[in-house]
C-alpha cells in the first residue's frame, strides 16, 4: 500500500514541478519567477523525501534538509538583489 501511495505522490509532485517550470519560463515578472523557483525547490525536496521513504534510507532526509537550507538562502539572496541591487554590503 505504501508503494502505491509513494508512486501517486511522485506523479503528483512531478506534475507540480512541470507547472512550476511553466511559471518559471512564462512568468510575467521577475518576482513570479523567483517564487516559481522557490516552489520548485520545495517540490524537489518532496521528491528527495519520497525517495528516502521508498528506499528506506535516512541519508535522503539529511540531503533534503541541506537542500532546503540552500534553497532558502538562495531565495533570500535573489530577493535582496532585487531590492538593493547587490547581495553583499
C-alpha positions as CSV (number, residue, x, y, z in Angstrom):
1,X,0.0,0.0,0.0
2,X,2.8,2.4,0.8
3,X,4.4,1.7,-2.6
4,X,1.2,2.8,-4.4
5,X,0.9,5.9,-2.2
6,X,4.5,6.8,-3.0
7,X,4.0,6.3,-6.7
8,X,1.0,8.5,-6.7
9,X,2.9,11.2,-4.7
10,X,5.8,11.1,-7.2
11,X,3.4,11.6,-10.1
12,X,1.6,14.5,-8.3
13,X,4.9,16.2,-7.4
14,X,6.2,15.7,-10.9
15,X,3.1,17.4,-12.3
16,X,3.6,20.3,-9.9
17,X,7.2,20.6,-11.0
18,X,6.2,20.8,-14.6
19,X,3.6,23.5,-13.8
20,X,6.3,25.4,-11.8
21,X,8.6,25.1,-14.8
22,X,6.0,26.7,-17.0
23,X,5.6,29.6,-14.5
24,X,9.4,30.0,-14.4
25,X,9.6,30.3,-18.1
26,X,6.4,32.3,-18.8
27,X,6.3,34.4,-15.6
28,X,5.3,38.0,-16.4
29,X,7.6,39.4,-13.7
30,X,10.9,38.6,-12.0
31,X,9.2,38.1,-8.7
32,X,6.9,35.5,-10.2
33,X,10.0,33.7,-11.5
34,X,11.7,33.8,-8.1
35,X,8.6,32.4,-6.4
36,X,8.3,29.7,-9.0
37,X,12.0,28.8,-8.4
38,X,11.4,28.6,-4.7
39,X,8.4,26.4,-5.2
40,X,10.4,24.1,-7.4
41,X,12.9,23.8,-4.7
42,X,10.2,22.8,-2.3
43,X,8.9,20.2,-4.8
44,X,12.3,18.8,-5.3
45,X,12.7,18.4,-1.5
46,X,9.5,16.5,-1.5
47,X,10.8,14.2,-4.2
48,X,14.0,13.6,-2.2
49,X,12.0,12.8,0.9
50,X,9.8,10.4,-1.1
51,X,12.9,8.7,-2.4
52,X,14.1,8.3,1.2
53,X,10.7,6.7,2.1
54,X,10.8,4.4,-0.9
55,X,14.4,3.2,-0.4
56,X,14.2,3.2,3.4
57,X,17.3,5.3,3.9
58,X,17.9,8.1,6.2
59,X,20.6,9.7,4.1
60,X,17.9,11.1,1.8
61,X,16.4,13.0,4.7
62,X,19.7,14.7,5.5
63,X,20.1,15.6,1.9
64,X,16.6,17.1,1.8
65,X,17.5,19.2,4.9
66,X,20.7,20.5,3.3
67,X,18.8,21.2,0.0
68,X,16.1,23.2,2.0
69,X,18.8,25.4,3.6
70,X,20.4,26.1,0.3
71,X,17.1,26.9,-1.3
72,X,16.1,29.3,1.5
73,X,19.4,31.1,1.3
74,X,19.2,31.4,-2.5
75,X,15.7,32.8,-2.3
76,X,16.7,35.4,0.2
77,X,19.8,36.3,-1.9
78,X,17.6,36.8,-5.0
79,X,15.1,39.0,-3.2
80,X,17.8,41.1,-1.6
81,X,19.4,41.5,-5.0
82,X,16.1,42.7,-6.4
83,X,15.6,45.2,-3.6
84,X,19.1,46.7,-3.3
85,X,21.0,45.7,-6.5
86,X,23.7,43.9,-4.6
87,X,23.8,41.0,-2.2
88,X,26.9,41.7,-0.1
89,X,27.1,45.1,1.5
